[in-house]
Amino acid sequence: MKGLKFLVWFLFLQLFWSCSWVQYFMVVNESNQPIEISYTLTPPEKTFAIFDATTDAYELKSKGCLNWEKKLTLADADTTNEKVMITLPANAALIFGRLHNDKYTSYNQYFINGRSFNLAELTIKTAQKTTSILPETFDNYFKEQNGNIVWVEK
């Protein structure tokens, strides 16, 4: 009887663990030059923000593929929680947002679980140009790639 209870409990846990997923919002730098990334956040309208001042950066294994074993430590030049300023090295990716258990389609969509698109402005500066992105233009620049929402600098 104990074995049956354990099996039922195990299958119940597996059911809920397998239903959870994350879509990452990333800037991928496939170029051979560093790029400067800065963004400003607004307080979330609802319970959970998609974007925050906590970022993760990783080296790239190959074109667009993160090396999860090679996490980078990047210093934020702005110490406030509302603004982030980072220099992303060549052949690296920056994760600056996460959407849990939902599929991103546009900045103004209805997000489940009280998620809020709280990005006020994002600026990406390369050696050649500076691109300023507002919420209403976000979807023109960031596209779905391998289940994540990505900007690629080549």
KOLSEDREN-193100 format. One record per residue: residue number from 1; residue in three letters; x, y, z of N, C-alpha, C in turn. Coordinates in steps of 0.1 Angstrom, whole numbers, padded with zeros to 4 digits. Each point is the difference from the previous one (the first is absolute). Example, Ala and Ser with C-alpha at 12.3 -4.5 7.8 and 13.67 -1.06 7.14 Angstrom:
% residues 2
R | nr | rest | n.east | n.north | n.up | ca.east | ca.north | ca.up | c.east | c.north | c.up
R | 1 | ALA | 0132 | -0057 | 0078 | -0009 | 0012 | 0000 | 0009 | 0012 | 0000
R | 2 | SER | -0004 | 0011 | -0007 | 0009 | 0011 | 0000 | -0008 | 0011 | 0008
This chain:
% residues 154
R | nr | rest | n.east | n.north | n.up | ca.east | ca.north | ca.up | c.east | c.north | c.up
R | 1 | MET | 0008 | -0012 | 0000 | -0008 | 0012 | 0000 | 0009 | 0013 | 0000
R | 2 | LYS | 0011 | -0001 | 0007 | 0009 | 0012 | 0001 | 0005 | 0002 | -0014
R | 3 | GLY | 0004 | -0010 | -0007 | 0005 | 0001 | -0014 | -0010 | 0007 | -0009
R | 4 | LEU | -0013 | -0003 | 0001 | -0010 | 0006 | -0008 | -0002 | 0015 | 0003
R | 5 | LYS | 0000 | 0003 | 0013 | 0000 | 0014 | 0004 | 0011 | 0008 | -0005
R | 6 | PHE | 0012 | -0006 | 0001 | 0012 | 0007 | -0005 | -0001 | 0002 | -0015
R | 7 | LEU | -0004 | -0010 | -0008 | -0002 | 0001 | -0014 | -0010 | 0011 | -0004
R | 8 | VAL | -0011 | 0001 | 0007 | -0010 | 0010 | -0003 | 0006 | 0014 | 0003
R | 9 | TRP | 0006 | 0001 | 0011 | 0006 | 0013 | 0004 | 0011 | 0004 | -0010
R | 10 | PHE | 0008 | -0009 | -0004 | 0011 | 0002 | -0010 | -0006 | 0005 | -0013
R | 11 | LEU | -0010 | -0007 | -0005 | -0007 | 0004 | -0013 | -0007 | 0013 | 0001
R | 12 | PHE | -0005 | 0003 | 0012 | -0007 | 0013 | 0002 | 0011 | 0012 | -0001
R | 13 | LEU | 0011 | -0002 | 0006 | 0011 | 0010 | 0000 | 0005 | 0001 | -0015
R | 14 | GLN | 0002 | -0011 | -0007 | 0005 | 0001 | -0013 | -0009 | 0008 | -0009
R | 15 | LEU | -0013 | -0002 | 0002 | -0010 | 0007 | -0008 | 0002 | 0015 | 0001
R | 16 | PHE | 0002 | 0005 | 0012 | 0001 | 0014 | 0002 | 0014 | 0006 | -0003
R | 17 | TRP | 0010 | -0008 | 0002 | 0014 | 0004 | -0004 | 0001 | 0001 | -0015
R | 18 | SER | -0006 | -0009 | -0007 | 0002 | 0000 | -0015 | -0008 | 0011 | -0006
R | 19 | CYS | -0009 | 0007 | 0007 | -0008 | 0010 | -0006 | 0006 | 0014 | 0001
R | 20 | SER | 0011 | 0002 | 0007 | 0006 | 0013 | 0002 | 0011 | 0003 | -0011
R | 21 | TRP | 0000 | 0012 | -0005 | 0010 | 0004 | -0009 | 0003 | 0015 | 0001
R | 22 | VAL | 0011 | 0004 | -0006 | 0004 | 0014 | 0001 | 0004 | 0004 | -0014
R | 23 | GLN | -0005 | 0012 | -0004 | 0005 | 0006 | -0012 | 0009 | 0011 | 0004
R | 24 | TYR | 0013 | 0000 | -0005 | 0010 | 0010 | 0003 | -0001 | 0012 | -0010
R | 25 | PHE | 0003 | 0012 | 0005 | 0002 | 0012 | -0008 | 0015 | 0002 | -0001
R | 26 | MET | 0006 | 0000 | -0012 | 0014 | 0000 | -0001 | 0005 | 0010 | -0010
R | 27 | VAL | 0012 | 0005 | 0002 | 0008 | 0007 | -0010 | 0012 | -0009 | -0002
R | 28 | VAL | 0002 | -0004 | -0013 | 0010 | -0009 | -0003 | 0010 | 0007 | -0009
R | 29 | ASN | 0013 | 0000 | 0005 | 0010 | 0008 | -0007 | 0009 | -0010 | -0008
R | 30 | GLU | -0003 | -0003 | -0012 | 0008 | -0009 | -0009 | 0012 | 0008 | -0007
R | 31 | SER | 0001 | 0013 | 0003 | 0011 | 0007 | -0007 | 0013 | -0002 | 0008
R | 32 | ASN | 0010 | 0006 | -0006 | 0014 | -0001 | 0007 | 0003 | 0013 | 0008
R | 33 | GLN | -0010 | 0008 | 0002 | 0002 | 0013 | 0008 | -0010 | 0000 | 0012
R | 34 | PRO | 0003 | 0005 | 0011 | -0010 | 0002 | 0011 | -0011 | 0010 | -0004
R | 35 | ILE | -0011 | -0002 | 0006 | -0011 | 0009 | -0002 | -0005 | 0005 | 0014
R | 36 | GLU | -0005 | 0013 | 0000 | -0006 | 0005 | 0012 | -0015 | -0001 | 0000
R | 37 | ILE | -0005 | -0005 | 0012 | -0014 | -0002 | 0001 | -0005 | 0008 | 0013
R | 38 | SER | -0010 | 0008 | -0002 | -0006 | 0007 | 0012 | -0015 | -0001 | -0002
R | 39 | TYR | -0006 | -0001 | 0011 | -0015 | 0000 | 0000 | -0005 | 0005 | 0013
R | 40 | THR | -0012 | 0006 | -0001 | -0007 | 0006 | 0011 | -0013 | -0008 | 0003
R | 41 | LEU | -0003 | -0002 | 0012 | -0012 | -0008 | 0004 | -0010 | 0009 | 0007
R | 42 | THR | -0013 | -0003 | -0002 | -0011 | 0006 | 0007 | -0004 | -0010 | 0011
R | 43 | PRO | -0006 | 0006 | 0011 | -0006 | -0010 | 0010 | -0010 | -0008 | -0007
R | 44 | PRO | -0001 | -0013 | 0003 | -0010 | -0009 | -0007 | -0014 | 0004 | 0004
R | 45 | GLU | -0008 | 0000 | -0011 | -0014 | 0003 | 0002 | -0008 | -0010 | 0009
R | 46 | LYS | 0004 | -0012 | -0002 | -0006 | -0011 | 0007 | 0009 | -0007 | 0010
R | 47 | THR | -0001 | -0012 | 0002 | 0008 | -0007 | 0011 | 0014 | -0002 | -0004
R | 48 | PHE | 0003 | -0006 | -0012 | 0013 | -0004 | -0004 | 0005 | 0008 | -0012
R | 49 | ALA | 0013 | 0004 | 0001 | 0006 | 0007 | -0012 | 0007 | -0011 | -0008
R | 50 | ILE | 0000 | 0003 | -0013 | 0007 | -0009 | -0009 | 0015 | 0004 | 0000
R | 51 | PHE | 0003 | 0013 | 0001 | 0014 | 0005 | -0001 | 0004 | 0005 | 0014
R | 52 | ASP | 0012 | -0002 | 0004 | 0005 | 0005 | 0012 | 0015 | 0004 | -0001
R | 53 | ALA | 0006 | 0005 | 0011 | 0013 | 0004 | -0001 | 0010 | -0011 | 0002
R | 54 | THR | -0005 | -0012 | 0002 | 0008 | -0012 | 0002 | 0002 | -0006 | -0014
R | 55 | THR | 0013 | -0001 | -0005 | 0003 | -0005 | -0013 | 0009 | -0012 | 0001
R | 56 | ASP | 0000 | -0008 | -0010 | 0009 | -0012 | -0001 | 0006 | 0001 | -0014
R | 57 | ALA | 0013 | -0003 | -0001 | 0007 | 0000 | -0012 | 0008 | -0013 | -0002
R | 58 | TYR | 0001 | -0005 | -0012 | 0007 | -0012 | -0003 | 0008 | 0001 | -0013
R | 59 | GLU | 0011 | -0007 | 0000 | 0007 | -0002 | -0013 | -0009 | -0007 | -0010
R | 60 | LEU | 0003 | 0002 | -0013 | -0007 | -0008 | -0010 | 0009 | -0012 | -0004
R | 61 | LYS | -0007 | -0012 | -0001 | 0007 | -0012 | -0005 | 0002 | 0002 | -0015
R | 62 | SER | -0011 | 0003 | -0007 | 0000 | 0002 | -0014 | -0010 | 0011 | -0003
R | 63 | LYS | -0003 | 0002 | -0013 | -0009 | 0010 | -0004 | -0013 | -0001 | 0008
R | 64 | GLY | -0003 | 0010 | 0009 | -0012 | 0001 | 0007 | -0002 | -0011 | 0011
R | 65 | CYS | 0009 | -0009 | 0002 | -0002 | -0010 | 0010 | 0008 | 0003 | 0013
R | 66 | LEU | -0007 | 0001 | 0011 | 0007 | 0004 | 0013 | 0007 | -0012 | 0005
R | 67 | ASN | 0012 | 0003 | 0006 | 0007 | -0010 | 0008 | -0003 | 0002 | 0014
R | 68 | TRP | -0010 | -0007 | 0005 | -0006 | 0001 | 0014 | 0011 | -0002 | 0010
R | 69 | GLU | 0011 | -0007 | -0003 | 0011 | -0002 | 0009 | 0010 | 0011 | 0002
R | 70 | LYS | -0001 | 0010 | -0009 | 0009 | 0011 | 0000 | -0007 | 0013 | 0003
R | 71 | LYS | -0004 | 0002 | 0012 | -0007 | 0012 | 0004 | 0010 | 0011 | 0002
R | 72 | LEU | -0003 | 0012 | -0005 | 0008 | 0012 | 0001 | -0004 | 0009 | 0011
R | 73 | THR | 0009 | 0007 | 0006 | -0003 | 0010 | 0010 | 0002 | 0013 | -0006
R | 74 | LEU | -0011 | 0008 | -0001 | 0000 | 0013 | -0006 | -0004 | 0010 | 0011
R | 75 | ALA | 0007 | 0011 | 0000 | -0003 | 0011 | 0010 | -0010 | 0010 | -0006
R | 76 | ASP | -0010 | 0003 | 0008 | -0010 | 0010 | -0004 | 0005 | 0013 | 0004
R | 77 | ALA | 0001 | 0009 | -0010 | 0006 | 0014 | 0003 | -0010 | 0009 | 0007
R | 78 | ASP | -0013 | -0004 | 0000 | -0010 | 0008 | 0008 | -0005 | -0009 | 0011
R | 79 | THR | 0001 | 0005 | 0012 | -0003 | -0007 | 0012 | -0015 | 0000 | 0004
R | 80 | THR | -0008 | 0007 | -0007 | -0014 | 0001 | 0003 | -0007 | -0013 | -0005
R | 81 | ASN | -0012 | -0002 | 0006 | -0008 | -0012 | -0005 | -0009 | 0004 | -0012
R | 82 | GLU | 0000 | 0013 | -0004 | -0008 | 0004 | -0011 | 0007 | 0000 | -0013
R | 83 | LYS | 0014 | 0001 | 0001 | 0008 | 0001 | -0013 | 0011 | -0010 | 0001
R | 84 | VAL | 0004 | -0006 | -0012 | 0011 | -0009 | -0001 | 0008 | 0005 | -0012
R | 85 | MET | 0014 | 0000 | 0003 | 0009 | 0004 | -0011 | 0012 | -0011 | 0000
R | 86 | ILE | 0000 | -0008 | -0010 | 0010 | -0011 | -0001 | 0007 | 0000 | -0013
R | 87 | THR | 0013 | -0003 | 0000 | 0007 | -0003 | -0012 | 0001 | -0015 | -0002
R | 88 | LEU | -0006 | -0004 | -0012 | 0000 | -0015 | -0003 | 0012 | -0003 | -0009
R | 89 | PRO | 0008 | -0009 | 0004 | 0012 | -0003 | -0008 | -0004 | -0008 | -0013
R | 90 | ALA | 0009 | 0000 | -0009 | -0002 | -0008 | -0013 | -0003 | -0014 | 0003
R | 91 | ASN | -0008 | -0006 | -0008 | -0004 | -0015 | 0001 | -0005 | -0003 | 0013
R | 92 | ALA | -0010 | 0008 | 0004 | -0007 | -0002 | 0013 | -0015 | 0003 | -0001
R | 93 | ALA | -0007 | -0004 | 0010 | -0015 | 0003 | 0000 | -0004 | 0005 | 0014
R | 94 | LEU | -0009 | 0010 | 0000 | -0005 | 0006 | 0012 | -0015 | -0004 | 0001
R | 95 | ILE | -0003 | -0006 | 0012 | -0014 | -0003 | 0003 | -0005 | 0012 | 0009
R | 96 | PHE | -0010 | 0007 | -0004 | -0004 | 0012 | 0008 | -0015 | -0001 | 0003
R | 97 | GLY | -0006 | -0011 | -0004 | -0014 | -0001 | 0004 | -0005 | -0015 | -0001
R | 98 | ARG | -0010 | -0003 | 0007 | -0005 | -0014 | 0001 | -0015 | 0000 | 0000
R | 99 | LEU | -0006 | -0008 | -0008 | -0015 | -0002 | 0000 | -0003 | -0014 | 0004
R | 100 | HIS | -0006 | -0002 | 0011 | -0002 | -0014 | 0005 | -0014 | -0005 | -0004
R | 101 | ASN | -0001 | -0012 | -0006 | -0012 | -0007 | -0002 | -0010 | 0008 | -0009
R | 102 | ASP | 0005 | 0007 | -0009 | -0008 | 0008 | -0010 | 0008 | 0001 | -0013
R | 103 | LYS | -0007 | 0003 | -0010 | 0007 | 0002 | -0014 | -0001 | 0014 | -0004
R | 104 | TYR | 0011 | 0006 | -0002 | 0001 | 0014 | -0004 | -0005 | 0002 | -0015
R | 105 | THR | -0009 | 0009 | -0002 | -0004 | 0003 | -0014 | 0002 | 0015 | -0003
R | 106 | SER | -0003 | 0009 | 0010 | 0002 | 0014 | -0002 | 0001 | 0007 | 0013
R | 107 | TYR | 0006 | 0012 | 0000 | 0002 | 0007 | 0012 | -0013 | 0004 | 0008
R | 108 | ASN | -0011 | 0001 | -0008 | -0013 | 0005 | 0006 | -0010 | -0012 | 0002
R | 109 | GLN | 0005 | -0012 | -0001 | -0009 | -0012 | 0002 | -0005 | -0001 | 0014
R | 110 | TYR | -0009 | -0008 | 0002 | -0005 | -0004 | 0014 | 0010 | -0011 | 0005
R | 111 | PHE | 0006 | 0002 | 0011 | 0009 | -0010 | 0006 | -0006 | -0007 | 0011
R | 112 | ILE | 0001 | -0013 | 0000 | -0006 | -0007 | 0011 | 0008 | 0002 | 0013
R | 113 | ASN | -0005 | -0005 | 0011 | 0007 | 0001 | 0013 | 0004 | 0014 | 0004
R | 114 | GLY | -0007 | 0010 | -0005 | 0003 | 0014 | 0004 | 0013 | 0006 | -0005
R | 115 | ARG | 0006 | -0006 | -0011 | 0012 | 0006 | -0005 | -0002 | 0013 | -0006
R | 116 | SER | 0011 | 0008 | 0000 | -0001 | 0014 | -0005 | 0012 | 0003 | -0009
R | 117 | PHE | -0002 | 0005 | -0012 | 0010 | 0005 | -0009 | 0005 | 0013 | 0006
R | 118 | ASN | 0011 | 0000 | 0008 | 0004 | 0012 | 0007 | 0013 | 0007 | -0006
R | 119 | LEU | 0003 | -0003 | -0012 | 0011 | 0007 | -0007 | -0004 | 0013 | -0005
R | 120 | ALA | 0007 | 0011 | 0005 | -0004 | 0013 | -0005 | 0008 | 0004 | -0012
R | 121 | GLU | 0013 | -0003 | 0000 | 0009 | 0003 | -0012 | 0012 | -0009 | 0001
R | 122 | LEU | 0005 | -0004 | -0012 | 0012 | -0008 | -0001 | 0008 | 0006 | -0011
R | 123 | THR | 0013 | 0002 | 0003 | 0009 | 0005 | -0010 | 0012 | -0010 | -0002
R | 124 | ILE | 0003 | -0002 | -0013 | 0011 | -0009 | -0003 | 0009 | 0008 | -0009
R | 125 | LYS | 0013 | 0001 | 0005 | 0009 | 0008 | -0007 | 0012 | -0009 | -0005
R | 126 | THR | 0002 | 0000 | -0013 | 0011 | -0007 | -0006 | 0010 | 0011 | -0005
R | 127 | ALA | 0011 | -0005 | -0006 | 0010 | 0009 | -0006 | -0006 | 0009 | -0011
R | 128 | GLN | -0010 | -0006 | -0007 | -0006 | 0007 | -0012 | -0012 | 0008 | 0003
R | 129 | LYS | -0008 | -0004 | 0009 | -0013 | 0007 | 0002 | -0006 | -0002 | 0014
R | 130 | THR | -0009 | 0008 | 0004 | -0008 | 0000 | 0012 | -0014 | -0002 | -0003
R | 131 | THR | -0006 | -0010 | 0006 | -0014 | -0003 | -0002 | -0008 | 0001 | 0013
R | 132 | SER | -0010 | 0009 | 0000 | -0009 | 0002 | 0011 | -0013 | -0007 | -0002
R | 133 | ILE | -0004 | -0008 | 0009 | -0012 | -0009 | -0001 | -0010 | 0004 | 0011
R | 134 | LEU | -0012 | 0003 | -0004 | -0011 | 0003 | 0010 | -0009 | -0012 | 0000
R | 135 | PRO | -0009 | -0001 | 0009 | -0009 | -0012 | 0000 | -0008 | -0001 | -0013
R | 136 | GLU | -0005 | 0010 | -0005 | -0007 | -0001 | -0013 | 0008 | -0003 | -0012
R | 137 | THR | 0013 | 0000 | 0001 | 0009 | -0004 | -0011 | 0008 | -0013 | 0003
R | 138 | PHE | -0002 | -0005 | 0012 | 0007 | -0012 | 0005 | -0001 | -0011 | -0010
R | 139 | ASP | -0012 | -0003 | -0005 | -0003 | -0012 | -0008 | 0006 | 0002 | -0014
R | 140 | ASN | 0004 | 0012 | -0004 | 0007 | 0002 | -0013 | 0014 | -0005 | 0001
R | 141 | TYR | 0006 | 0000 | 0011 | 0014 | -0004 | 0002 | 0002 | -0014 | 0006
R | 142 | PHE | -0008 | -0004 | 0009 | 0002 | -0013 | 0007 | -0010 | -0010 | -0006
R | 143 | LYS | 0006 | -0012 | -0004 | -0007 | -0010 | -0007 | 0002 | -0013 | 0008
R | 144 | GLU | -0010 | -0009 | -0002 | 0001 | -0013 | 0007 | 0010 | -0009 | -0008
R | 145 | GLN | 0009 | -0006 | 0008 | 0010 | -0008 | -0005 | 0003 | -0011 | 0010
R | 146 | ASN | -0003 | -0013 | -0004 | 0002 | -0011 | 0009 | -0008 | 0001 | 0013
R | 147 | GLY | -0012 | 0006 | -0001 | -0008 | 0001 | 0012 | 0002 | 0012 | 0008
R | 148 | ASN | 0010 | 0008 | -0003 | 0004 | 0012 | 0008 | -0003 | 0012 | -0009
R | 149 | ILE | 0000 | 0012 | 0006 | -0002 | 0013 | -0007 | 0014 | 0007 | 0000
R | 150 | VAL | 0005 | 0002 | -0013 | 0014 | 0002 | -0001 | 0002 | 0012 | -0010
R | 151 | TRP | 0010 | 0008 | 0003 | 0007 | 0010 | -0009 | 0014 | -0006 | -0003
R | 152 | VAL | 0004 | -0001 | -0012 | 0013 | -0005 | -0004 | 0008 | 0011 | -0006
R | 153 | GLU | 0012 | 0002 | 0005 | 0009 | 0010 | -0006 | 0011 | -0009 | -0006
R | 154 | LYS | 0001 | 0002 | -0013 | 0010 | -0008 | -0008 | 0012 | 0008 | -0003
